[in-house]
């Protein structure tokens, strides 16, 4: 008698999910960085909430020098 043993072995390896967790952390870090530089305290003087926008007034006073007499 011969016994033909046909076995199908199915391996289901889903991993530990570390890649998904790292992906979520990276996306959250990007969102926080975009908020910080666009709307938060890191926006600098070019943000819309500073009131004056990008208008910069520079007053330069040059000393008046009389010509030297000879």
Sine and cosine of phi, psi and omega as CSV:
sin_phi,cos_phi,sin_psi,cos_psi,sin_omega,cos_omega
0.00,0.00,0.73,-0.68,0.09,-1.00
-0.94,-0.33,0.68,-0.73,0.05,-1.00
-0.93,-0.36,0.92,-0.40,0.09,-1.00
-1.00,0.03,0.90,-0.44,-0.01,-1.00
-0.98,-0.20,0.98,-0.18,0.07,-1.00
-0.99,-0.15,0.93,-0.36,-0.01,-1.00
-0.86,-0.51,0.77,-0.64,0.13,-0.99
-0.98,-0.19,0.86,-0.51,0.01,-1.00
-0.97,-0.25,0.86,-0.51,0.02,-1.00
-0.93,-0.38,0.86,-0.51,0.02,-1.00
-0.96,-0.27,0.85,-0.52,0.00,-1.00
-0.91,-0.42,1.00,-0.10,-0.04,-1.00
-0.95,-0.32,0.97,-0.23,-0.04,-1.00
-1.00,-0.06,-0.12,0.99,0.00,-1.00
0.98,0.19,-0.13,-0.99,-0.07,-1.00
-0.98,-0.21,-0.05,1.00,0.02,-1.00
0.99,0.13,0.24,0.97,-0.02,-1.00
-0.91,0.41,-0.59,0.81,0.01,-1.00
-0.90,0.45,-0.65,0.76,0.02,-1.00
-0.92,0.39,-0.64,0.77,0.02,-1.00
-0.91,0.41,-0.69,0.72,0.04,-1.00
-0.90,0.44,-0.61,0.79,0.04,-1.00
-0.89,0.46,-0.68,0.73,0.03,-1.00
-0.90,0.43,-0.66,0.75,0.01,-1.00
-0.90,0.44,-0.67,0.74,0.01,-1.00
-0.91,0.42,-0.68,0.74,0.01,-1.00
-0.90,0.43,-0.67,0.74,0.04,-1.00
-0.90,0.44,-0.64,0.77,0.03,-1.00
-0.90,0.43,-0.63,0.78,0.05,-1.00
-0.91,0.42,-0.67,0.74,0.02,-1.00
-0.90,0.43,-0.66,0.75,0.03,-1.00
-0.91,0.41,-0.65,0.76,0.03,-1.00
-0.90,0.43,-0.65,0.76,0.03,-1.00
-0.91,0.42,-0.69,0.72,0.04,-1.00
-0.88,0.48,-0.70,0.72,-0.08,-1.00
-0.88,0.48,-0.72,0.69,-0.08,-1.00
-1.00,0.10,-0.37,0.93,-0.03,-1.00
-1.00,-0.09,-0.65,0.76,-0.12,-0.99
-0.83,-0.55,-0.36,0.93,-0.13,-0.99
-1.00,0.00,-0.39,-0.92,-0.08,-1.00
-0.94,0.34,-0.20,0.98,-0.01,-1.00
-1.00,-0.05,0.20,0.98,-0.08,-1.00
-0.97,0.25,-0.31,0.95,0.05,-1.00
0.97,0.25,-0.43,-0.90,-0.07,-1.00
-1.00,0.00,-0.05,1.00,-0.07,-1.00
-0.99,-0.15,0.17,0.99,0.01,-1.00
-0.99,0.16,0.31,-0.95,-0.03,-1.00
-0.98,0.21,-0.30,0.95,-0.08,-1.00
-1.00,0.01,0.07,1.00,-0.03,-1.00
-0.99,0.14,-0.16,0.99,0.06,-1.00
1.00,-0.09,-0.82,0.58,-0.07,-1.00
-1.00,-0.03,-0.16,0.99,-0.01,-1.00
0.94,0.34,-0.78,-0.62,-0.03,-1.00
-0.95,-0.33,0.28,0.96,0.05,-1.00
-0.96,0.27,0.83,-0.56,-0.02,-1.00
-0.81,-0.59,0.84,-0.55,0.04,-1.00
-0.96,-0.27,0.82,-0.58,0.00,-1.00
-0.85,-0.52,0.86,-0.51,0.05,-1.00
-0.96,-0.27,0.88,-0.48,-0.01,-1.00
-0.90,-0.43,0.85,-0.53,0.03,-1.00
-0.94,-0.34,0.90,-0.44,0.02,-1.00
-1.00,-0.07,0.65,-0.76,0.02,-1.00
-0.94,0.34,0.63,-0.78,0.04,-1.00
-1.00,0.02,0.78,-0.62,-0.04,-1.00
-0.88,-0.47,0.83,-0.56,0.03,-1.00
-0.97,0.25,0.56,-0.83,0.02,-1.00
-0.91,0.42,0.58,-0.81,-0.02,-1.00
-0.94,0.35,0.72,-0.70,0.02,-1.00
-1.00,0.00,0.58,-0.81,-0.01,-1.00
-0.90,-0.44,0.00,0.00,0.00,0.00
